[in-house]
Amino acid sequence: MWVVQRLSALLRLLFALRRWRRGKFHGIRRSGTQEQQEGHNFPTEPSLLLILGGNLDRELASAAALRGDAREYSSVTHCLLSSGAASEAAVATACGLPLDRVAHDREAVDTLSNFTRTVRWLAMQEKPEEHKCVVVASSHAHLCRAWPVAVLVLGSHGIAVRTSCCVGDFEGDASESTWRLVRDVARALIYILTSWEGSEIAEWVHPSRQRRRKDD
């Protein structure tokens, strides 16, 4: 049984890396028409906007960016804010979606858990199969690290990833580094192979975020 589970995880990893190689990042993403012509049955119309929390201004700017790309993302029907500082009402106003279609999941404490907790949140929805293509929204600096993690984690569960960059200089963006990118990609690979999220490490690295989650 253990061997079967590990082989299944490896297949999910290869599936995720294939999506990563094909390029879902904003600016190098292929159009749905091209993919269909090539005979691939990838979901190309996103239905969920996933806003990565961490900075109030960045969260609201990310939500507002959906309106700016209204034609590009007209198929988006729901929004999930992952451990953010903004209220659901503020996000709904910024992105132009009804309040009852905006949710706030407060369980994530870092970039990896933004996506592992999103997988869990989707699994608890009434119709999780409706969300097979997700728009991940944040600043460009943060997406450079978050995007490969999203492709690996969400892609391993059969969820396609597209991105939306909000414009601006936000607190924390300057701290993005190659080391943090390599670290988070390595953690994502470990998660795919073992299902271990590293919550024990996150609790030690981000004790204030853990306390804030418990207070919520």
Backbone as CSV, one residue per row, in Angstrom:
resi,resn,N_x,N_y,N_z,CA_x,CA_y,CA_z,C_x,C_y,C_z
1,MET,0.827,-1.201,0.000,0.000,0.000,0.000,0.870,1.262,0.000
2,TRP,1.945,1.241,0.803,2.832,2.402,0.873,3.441,2.681,-0.495
3,VAL,3.858,1.618,-1.205,4.463,1.793,-2.532,3.461,2.403,-3.498
4,VAL,2.217,1.926,-3.460,1.176,2.460,-4.341,0.945,3.941,-4.063
5,GLN,0.912,4.307,-2.788,0.709,5.709,-2.420,1.846,6.583,-2.930
6,ARG,3.087,6.099,-2.795,4.234,6.887,-3.249,4.248,7.009,-4.775
7,LEU,3.890,5.931,-5.472,3.826,5.990,-6.930,2.741,6.958,-7.378
8,SER,1.614,6.953,-6.676,0.542,7.887,-6.993,0.999,9.322,-6.789
9,ALA,1.761,9.556,-5.711,2.272,10.898,-5.446,3.245,11.337,-6.537
10,LEU,4.092,10.408,-6.992,5.038,10.735,-8.058,4.318,11.078,-9.353
11,LEU,3.238,10.369,-9.652,2.462,10.669,-10.847,1.830,12.046,-10.742
12,ARG,1.339,12.392,-9.552,0.766,13.732,-9.353,1.836,14.790,-9.532
13,LEU,3.057,14.487,-9.061,4.155,15.427,-9.220,4.474,15.651,-10.692
14,LEU,4.539,14.576,-11.460,4.828,14.713,-12.891,3.732,15.495,-13.588
15,PHE,2.506,15.284,-13.182,1.380,16.017,-13.742,1.515,17.507,-13.448
16,ALA,1.915,17.826,-12.198,2.076,19.222,-11.816,3.224,19.878,-12.571
17,LEU,4.344,19.156,-12.698,5.488,19.717,-13.409,5.173,19.932,-14.889
18,ARG,4.338,19.082,-15.450,3.944,19.271,-16.841,3.179,20.576,-17.013
19,ARG,2.262,20.830,-16.066,1.529,22.085,-16.120,2.480,23.272,-15.942
20,TRP,3.443,23.132,-15.023,4.402,24.206,-14.773,5.187,24.500,-16.042
21,ARG,5.656,23.446,-16.715,6.454,23.628,-17.924,5.652,24.316,-19.023
22,ARG,4.353,24.010,-19.097,3.536,24.592,-20.143,3.304,26.080,-19.922
23,GLY,3.498,26.563,-18.700,3.495,27.997,-18.446,2.125,28.594,-18.249
24,LYS,1.692,28.664,-16.966,0.423,29.298,-16.651,0.633,30.690,-16.075
25,PHE,1.862,31.150,-16.011,2.142,32.452,-15.413,1.680,33.568,-16.336
26,HIS,1.129,34.624,-15.766,0.596,35.748,-16.518,1.669,36.315,-17.450
27,GLY,1.385,36.338,-18.733,2.340,36.869,-19.686,2.954,35.800,-20.560
28,ILE,3.024,34.536,-20.064,3.572,33.468,-20.900,2.574,32.311,-21.028
29,ARG,1.352,32.529,-20.556,0.322,31.509,-20.602,-0.209,31.350,-22.018
30,ARG,-0.447,30.119,-22.447,-1.037,29.868,-23.745,-2.551,30.055,-23.659
31,SER,-3.148,30.392,-24.761,-4.593,30.574,-24.775,-5.285,29.226,-24.779
32,GLY,-6.576,29.227,-24.343,-7.338,27.997,-24.338,-7.478,27.436,-25.736
33,THR,-7.604,28.289,-26.742,-7.766,27.825,-28.114,-6.554,27.023,-28.565
34,GLN,-5.353,27.518,-28.239,-4.138,26.809,-28.615,-4.082,25.440,-27.968
35,GLU,-4.431,25.374,-26.682,-4.365,24.114,-25.969,-5.352,23.111,-26.538
36,GLN,-6.569,23.578,-26.870,-7.570,22.687,-27.406,-7.133,22.173,-28.780
37,GLN,-6.502,23.057,-29.558,-6.054,22.641,-30.873,-4.987,21.561,-30.775
38,GLU,-4.215,21.592,-29.685,-3.166,20.603,-29.500,-3.699,19.297,-28.919
39,GLY,-5.013,19.258,-28.659,-5.622,18.019,-28.200,-5.589,17.817,-26.704
40,HIS,-5.237,18.854,-25.925,-5.198,18.731,-24.469,-6.532,19.185,-23.891
41,ASN,-6.953,18.511,-22.835,-8.236,18.826,-22.218,-8.020,19.527,-20.883
42,PHE,-7.229,20.598,-20.870,-6.962,21.336,-19.649,-8.079,22.351,-19.406
43,PRO,-8.499,22.541,-18.142,-9.473,23.591,-17.861,-8.813,24.956,-18.057
44,THR,-9.431,25.817,-18.827,-8.816,27.111,-19.127,-9.615,28.285,-18.598
45,GLU,-10.864,28.053,-18.173,-11.699,29.128,-17.669,-11.702,29.101,-16.143
46,PRO,-11.045,30.050,-15.495,-10.989,30.033,-14.024,-12.337,30.380,-13.412
47,SER,-12.626,29.768,-12.271,-13.880,30.049,-11.568,-13.649,30.613,-10.176
48,LEU,-12.408,30.504,-9.679,-12.105,30.948,-8.320,-10.921,31.897,-8.307
49,LEU,-11.074,33.021,-7.623,-9.972,33.950,-7.380,-9.418,33.665,-5.992
50,LEU,-8.145,33.287,-5.926,-7.472,33.021,-4.654,-6.517,34.162,-4.357
51,ILE,-6.828,34.940,-3.316,-5.992,36.070,-2.924,-5.095,35.643,-1.774
52,LEU,-3.798,35.801,-1.950,-2.842,35.415,-0.915,-2.724,36.530,0.112
53,GLY,-3.017,36.195,1.369,-2.979,37.195,2.428,-1.566,37.537,2.857
54,GLY,-1.472,38.532,3.719,-0.169,38.937,4.235,0.011,40.429,4.329
55,ASN,-0.776,41.170,3.553,-0.664,42.632,3.566,-1.997,43.200,3.098
56,LEU,-2.607,44.068,3.915,-3.945,44.592,3.624,-4.003,45.294,2.276
57,ASP,-3.059,46.178,2.023,-3.070,46.924,0.757,-2.918,45.985,-0.436
58,ARG,-2.049,44.998,-0.296,-1.827,44.054,-1.393,-3.066,43.208,-1.651
59,GLU,-3.764,42.824,-0.592,-4.973,42.016,-0.743,-6.057,42.772,-1.495
60,LEU,-6.282,44.035,-1.110,-7.324,44.823,-1.768,-6.935,45.171,-3.202
61,ALA,-5.639,45.433,-3.417,-5.172,45.705,-4.783,-5.317,44.460,-5.650
62,SER,-5.072,43.287,-5.067,-5.231,42.041,-5.812,-6.688,41.811,-6.187
63,ALA,-7.587,42.126,-5.249,-9.013,41.987,-5.535,-9.446,42.955,-6.627
64,ALA,-8.953,44.186,-6.534,-9.310,45.192,-7.526,-8.770,44.847,-8.908
65,ALA,-7.652,44.125,-8.953,-7.064,43.747,-10.238,-7.997,42.855,-11.035
66,LEU,-8.878,42.130,-10.341,-9.844,41.290,-11.039,-10.772,42.146,-11.891
67,ARG,-11.162,43.300,-11.341,-12.005,44.204,-12.116,-11.252,44.757,-13.316
68,GLY,-9.973,45.036,-13.126,-9.175,45.550,-14.224,-9.021,44.551,-15.346
69,ASP,-9.066,43.240,-14.991,-8.975,42.173,-15.989,-10.331,41.511,-16.176
70,ALA,-11.393,42.333,-16.150,-12.759,41.794,-16.185,-13.003,40.928,-17.412
71,ARG,-12.484,41.331,-18.549,-12.689,40.536,-19.759,-11.899,39.235,-19.698
72,GLU,-10.694,39.313,-19.158,-9.832,38.131,-19.072,-10.395,37.086,-18.109
73,TYR,-10.979,37.585,-16.998,-11.427,36.677,-15.945,-12.928,36.799,-15.701
74,SER,-13.697,36.939,-16.756,-15.153,37.079,-16.627,-15.805,35.814,-16.086
75,SER,-15.098,34.686,-16.161,-15.661,33.416,-15.702,-15.531,33.211,-14.193
76,VAL,-14.783,34.082,-13.501,-14.600,33.942,-12.056,-15.905,34.236,-11.327
77,THR,-16.341,33.289,-10.507,-17.612,33.426,-9.792,-17.446,33.488,-8.280
78,HIS,-16.281,33.060,-7.759,-16.069,33.029,-6.317,-14.669,33.553,-5.988
79,CYS,-14.510,33.971,-4.736,-13.220,34.494,-4.271,-12.906,33.905,-2.902
80,LEU,-11.663,33.496,-2.727,-11.193,33.000,-1.431,-9.989,33.818,-1.003
81,LEU,-10.079,34.440,0.153,-8.951,35.153,0.751,-8.275,34.210,1.729
82,SER,-6.994,33.945,1.519,-6.267,32.998,2.358,-5.491,33.735,3.440
83,SER,-5.996,33.650,4.675,-5.353,34.250,5.853,-4.949,35.703,5.612
84,GLY,-5.918,36.514,5.278,-5.649,37.911,4.997,-6.037,38.826,6.137
85,ALA,-5.732,40.112,5.956,-6.096,41.134,6.940,-7.382,41.848,6.559
86,ALA,-7.771,41.777,5.296,-8.964,42.458,4.809,-10.225,41.703,5.222
87,SER,-11.337,42.435,5.312,-12.620,41.801,5.607,-13.227,41.254,4.325
88,GLU,-14.146,40.334,4.487,-14.817,39.776,3.319,-15.596,40.855,2.567
89,ALA,-16.190,41.780,3.307,-16.959,42.846,2.673,-16.059,43.750,1.834
90,ALA,-14.872,44.071,2.363,-13.942,44.930,1.635,-13.452,44.247,0.358
91,VAL,-13.196,42.946,0.449,-12.741,42.200,-0.721,-13.849,42.123,-1.765
92,ALA,-15.074,41.878,-1.306,-16.208,41.796,-2.228,-16.395,43.109,-2.981
93,THR,-16.260,44.210,-2.269,-16.386,45.520,-2.915,-15.275,45.751,-3.921
94,ALA,-14.059,45.366,-3.546,-12.902,45.607,-4.417,-12.946,44.769,-5.687
95,CYS,-13.371,43.514,-5.567,-13.348,42.630,-6.741,-14.656,42.621,-7.511
96,GLY,-15.714,43.170,-6.919,-16.983,43.273,-7.627,-17.827,42.020,-7.602
97,LEU,-17.564,41.129,-6.649,-18.360,39.907,-6.509,-19.345,40.055,-5.352
98,PRO,-20.478,39.344,-5.385,-21.413,39.375,-4.261,-20.750,38.871,-2.983
99,LEU,-21.162,39.421,-1.845,-20.550,39.062,-0.565,-20.682,37.578,-0.269
100,ASP,-21.788,36.956,-0.673,-21.987,35.539,-0.368,-21.115,34.619,-1.221
101,ARG,-20.338,35.218,-2.137,-19.420,34.416,-2.945,-17.968,34.695,-2.588
102,VAL,-17.773,35.384,-1.476,-16.427,35.677,-0.977,-16.239,34.964,0.363
103,ALA,-15.177,34.195,0.488,-14.899,33.458,1.715,-13.506,33.827,2.230
104,HIS,-13.317,33.626,3.526,-12.020,33.918,4.152,-11.591,32.693,4.954
105,ASP,-10.540,32.039,4.495,-9.978,30.901,5.214,-8.766,31.391,6.002
106,ARG,-8.780,31.199,7.308,-7.744,31.757,8.182,-6.727,30.723,8.654
107,GLU,-6.687,29.572,8.041,-5.839,28.488,8.516,-4.389,28.568,8.038
108,ALA,-4.125,29.267,6.935,-2.763,29.305,6.380,-1.864,30.221,7.208
109,VAL,-0.588,29.824,7.319,0.381,30.643,8.049,1.597,30.993,7.195
110,ASP,1.689,30.420,5.998,2.796,30.726,5.098,2.367,30.424,3.671
111,THR,3.271,30.624,2.721,2.914,30.474,1.314,2.511,29.047,0.973
112,LEU,3.218,28.060,1.493,2.848,26.676,1.211,1.444,26.374,1.713
113,SER,1.155,26.750,2.948,-0.168,26.431,3.491,-1.268,27.267,2.862
114,ASN,-0.936,28.386,2.198,-1.941,29.086,1.397,-2.610,28.116,0.430
115,PHE,-1.804,27.221,-0.135,-2.321,26.324,-1.164,-2.777,24.976,-0.607
116,THR,-2.084,24.447,0.404,-2.544,23.182,0.985,-3.881,23.384,1.677
117,ARG,-4.071,24.521,2.319,-5.357,24.806,2.972,-6.443,25.116,1.953
118,THR,-6.050,25.684,0.815,-7.018,25.908,-0.255,-7.550,24.580,-0.773
119,VAL,-6.664,23.586,-0.907,-7.092,22.255,-1.324,-8.115,21.696,-0.345
120,ARG,-7.862,21.872,0.947,-8.793,21.377,1.957,-10.110,22.142,1.895
121,TRP,-10.022,23.460,1.712,-11.230,24.286,1.633,-12.082,23.863,0.443
122,LEU,-11.448,23.629,-0.692,-12.181,23.215,-1.883,-12.868,21.870,-1.654
123,ALA,-12.185,20.961,-0.961,-12.745,19.630,-0.721,-14.006,19.696,0.141
124,MET,-14.138,20.750,0.946,-15.296,20.886,1.819,-16.470,21.594,1.159
125,GLN,-16.275,22.090,-0.059,-17.355,22.798,-0.742,-18.378,21.807,-1.292
126,GLU,-19.576,22.319,-1.523,-20.666,21.469,-1.988,-20.372,20.876,-3.368
127,LYS,-19.744,21.691,-4.244,-19.415,21.230,-5.584,-17.955,21.577,-5.891
128,PRO,-17.003,20.864,-5.285,-15.584,21.185,-5.500,-15.139,21.014,-6.943
129,GLU,-15.846,20.179,-7.692,-15.461,19.946,-9.088,-15.662,21.178,-9.963
130,GLU,-16.396,22.177,-9.464,-16.616,23.396,-10.240,-15.368,24.271,-10.296
131,HIS,-14.429,24.056,-9.374,-13.239,24.899,-9.300,-12.004,24.105,-9.701
132,LYS,-11.821,23.930,-11.000,-10.673,23.201,-11.521,-9.646,24.125,-12.174
133,CYS,-9.904,25.421,-12.123,-8.936,26.404,-12.605,-9.017,27.614,-11.684
134,VAL,-7.902,27.970,-11.075,-7.859,29.004,-10.037,-6.941,30.141,-10.466
135,VAL,-7.391,31.376,-10.221,-6.542,32.548,-10.426,-5.887,32.895,-9.101
136,VAL,-4.572,32.825,-9.029,-3.833,33.180,-7.820,-3.399,34.643,-7.936
137,ALA,-3.811,35.457,-6.984,-3.581,36.898,-7.072,-2.696,37.392,-5.938
138,SER,-1.696,38.173,-6.297,-0.807,38.813,-5.323,0.045,39.816,-6.087
139,SER,1.059,40.362,-5.418,1.980,41.259,-6.102,2.934,40.442,-6.968
140,HIS,3.560,41.107,-7.927,4.475,40.401,-8.829,5.634,39.782,-8.056
141,ALA,6.178,40.519,-7.092,7.319,40.007,-6.320,6.938,38.736,-5.564
142,HIS,5.759,38.736,-4.956,5.330,37.567,-4.196,4.997,36.407,-5.123
143,LEU,4.395,36.677,-6.279,4.023,35.614,-7.199,5.229,34.890,-7.779
144,CYS,6.349,35.575,-7.880,7.558,34.915,-8.385,7.930,33.717,-7.513
145,ARG,7.599,33.793,-6.235,7.845,32.661,-5.326,6.604,31.785,-5.179
146,ALA,5.433,32.414,-5.130,4.210,31.664,-4.852,3.730,30.843,-6.042
147,TRP,3.993,31.335,-7.268,3.452,30.665,-8.445,3.943,29.223,-8.608
148,PRO,5.254,28.936,-8.545,5.671,27.534,-8.685,5.131,26.649,-7.571
149,VAL,4.985,27.204,-6.364,4.414,26.430,-5.263,2.953,26.110,-5.567
150,ALA,2.226,27.094,-6.098,0.819,26.883,-6.461,0.677,25.821,-7.536
151,VAL,1.531,25.892,-8.556,1.464,24.926,-9.653,1.732,23.515,-9.146
152,LEU,2.687,23.369,-8.247,3.014,22.050,-7.712,1.901,21.512,-6.818
153,VAL,1.455,22.324,-5.867,0.463,21.852,-4.894,-0.917,21.693,-5.536
154,LEU,-1.410,22.759,-6.160,-2.735,22.674,-6.772,-2.727,21.745,-7.980
155,GLY,-1.645,21.813,-8.774,-1.554,20.946,-9.939,-1.557,19.476,-9.587
156,SER,-0.978,19.122,-8.445,-0.964,17.720,-8.034,-2.353,17.224,-7.683
157,HIS,-3.309,18.145,-7.511,-4.705,17.784,-7.246,-5.586,18.040,-8.467
158,GLY,-4.953,18.223,-9.620,-5.703,18.385,-10.850,-6.303,19.762,-11.050
159,ILE,-5.752,20.769,-10.377,-6.277,22.132,-10.477,-5.298,22.992,-11.270
160,ALA,-5.768,23.590,-12.345,-4.927,24.465,-13.158,-4.748,25.809,-12.466
161,VAL,-3.625,26.463,-12.738,-3.286,27.719,-12.067,-3.049,28.822,-13.091
162,ARG,-3.711,29.945,-12.885,-3.414,31.167,-13.618,-3.123,32.243,-12.582
163,THR,-2.557,33.348,-13.001,-2.163,34.366,-12.036,-2.640,35.751,-12.455
164,SER,-2.746,36.629,-11.447,-3.101,38.024,-11.672,-2.215,38.876,-10.774
165,CYS,-1.431,39.749,-11.371,-0.496,40.578,-10.615,-1.105,41.954,-10.357
166,CYS,-1.086,42.379,-9.103,-1.480,43.749,-8.799,-0.223,44.619,-8.795
167,VAL,-0.377,45.867,-9.163,0.757,46.776,-9.286,0.944,47.541,-7.985
168,GLY,2.196,47.634,-7.512,2.472,48.404,-6.316,3.652,47.844,-5.545
169,ASP,4.213,48.664,-4.674,5.295,48.235,-3.789,4.693,47.993,-2.411
170,PHE,4.722,46.766,-1.969,4.049,46.391,-0.730,5.048,45.889,0.293
171,GLU,4.707,46.076,1.549,5.570,45.647,2.636,5.814,44.145,2.546
172,GLY,7.064,43.747,2.648,7.427,42.341,2.581,7.923,41.904,1.224
173,ASP,7.584,42.652,0.161,8.019,42.256,-1.182,9.535,42.307,-1.325
174,ALA,10.158,43.262,-0.640,11.608,43.414,-0.770,12.363,42.229,-0.173
175,SER,11.718,41.459,0.705,12.401,40.345,1.364,12.379,39.062,0.530
176,GLU,11.696,39.085,-0.615,11.672,37.892,-1.460,13.089,37.617,-1.972
177,SER,13.478,36.342,-1.948,14.834,35.979,-2.340,14.837,34.613,-3.008
178,THR,15.936,34.303,-3.669,16.080,32.992,-4.309,16.025,31.878,-3.270
179,TRP,16.615,32.133,-2.096,16.605,31.129,-1.035,15.178,30.778,-0.632
180,ARG,14.320,31.784,-0.474,12.940,31.527,-0.074,12.193,30.761,-1.164
181,LEU,12.506,31.065,-2.428,11.889,30.342,-3.541,12.285,28.872,-3.506
182,VAL,13.585,28.602,-3.379,14.069,27.224,-3.349,13.498,26.486,-2.146
183,ARG,13.482,27.148,-1.012,12.944,26.531,0.205,11.479,26.123,0.033
184,ASP,10.657,27.018,-0.498,9.226,26.734,-0.614,8.930,25.695,-1.693
185,VAL,9.704,25.716,-2.783,9.522,24.689,-3.806,9.899,23.317,-3.233
186,ALA,10.976,23.261,-2.457,11.376,22.000,-1.830,10.294,21.502,-0.872
187,ARG,9.715,22.400,-0.117,8.634,22.022,0.803,7.414,21.518,0.041
188,ALA,7.130,22.151,-1.109,5.996,21.719,-1.926,6.218,20.308,-2.459
189,LEU,7.449,20.012,-2.871,7.772,18.668,-3.367,7.628,17.629,-2.253
190,ILE,8.085,17.990,-1.063,7.950,17.082,0.082,6.477,16.837,0.392
191,TYR,5.672,17.903,0.297,4.223,17.760,0.539,3.595,16.792,-0.463
192,ILE,3.969,16.922,-1.734,3.392,16.054,-2.763,3.767,14.598,-2.516
193,LEU,4.988,14.371,-2.084,5.481,13.002,-1.900,5.006,12.378,-0.594
194,THR,4.794,13.196,0.449,4.502,12.645,1.771,3.212,13.165,2.402
195,SER,2.608,14.229,1.827,1.425,14.897,2.393,1.750,15.652,3.683
196,TRP,3.037,15.829,3.971,3.447,16.576,5.171,3.543,18.057,4.833
197,GLU,2.787,18.887,5.564,2.747,20.319,5.298,3.834,21.092,6.037
198,GLY,4.460,20.479,7.012,5.484,21.188,7.780,4.917,22.185,8.753
199,SER,3.729,21.903,9.293,3.086,22.845,10.213,3.909,23.050,11.482
200,GLU,4.659,22.011,11.879,5.491,22.154,13.077,6.582,23.207,12.856
201,ILE,7.162,23.208,11.651,8.181,24.209,11.326,7.556,25.583,11.237
202,ALA,6.394,25.672,10.591,5.721,26.960,10.442,5.363,27.559,11.800
203,GLU,4.969,26.717,12.734,4.621,27.205,14.072,5.840,27.799,14.775
204,TRP,7.004,27.225,14.492,8.234,27.737,15.098,8.716,29.006,14.390
205,VAL,8.605,29.029,13.060,9.085,30.180,12.288,8.145,31.370,12.412
206,HIS,6.839,31.103,12.458,5.844,32.181,12.483,4.938,32.071,13.711
207,PRO,5.475,32.217,14.919,4.636,32.051,16.115,3.516,33.081,16.216
208,SER,3.775,34.308,15.749,2.743,35.346,15.825,1.561,35.025,14.917
209,ARG,1.819,34.425,13.756,0.744,34.058,12.850,-0.089,32.921,13.433
210,GLN,0.572,31.996,14.134,-0.158,30.921,14.774,-1.081,31.471,15.850
211,ARG,-0.579,32.432,16.639,-1.402,33.014,17.696,-2.585,33.754,17.106
212,ARG,-2.361,34.482,16.008,-3.434,35.244,15.390,-4.524,34.308,14.864
213,ARG,-4.097,33.153,14.308,-5.066,32.187,13.799,-5.907,31.644,14.940
214,LYS,-5.286,31.359,16.085,-6.028,30.838,17.233,-6.991,31.878,17.774
215,ASP,-6.569,33.162,17.757,-7.447,34.220,18.242,-8.678,34.359,17.367
216,ASP,-8.524,34.140,16.057,-9.650,34.236,15.124,-10.668,33.123,15.396
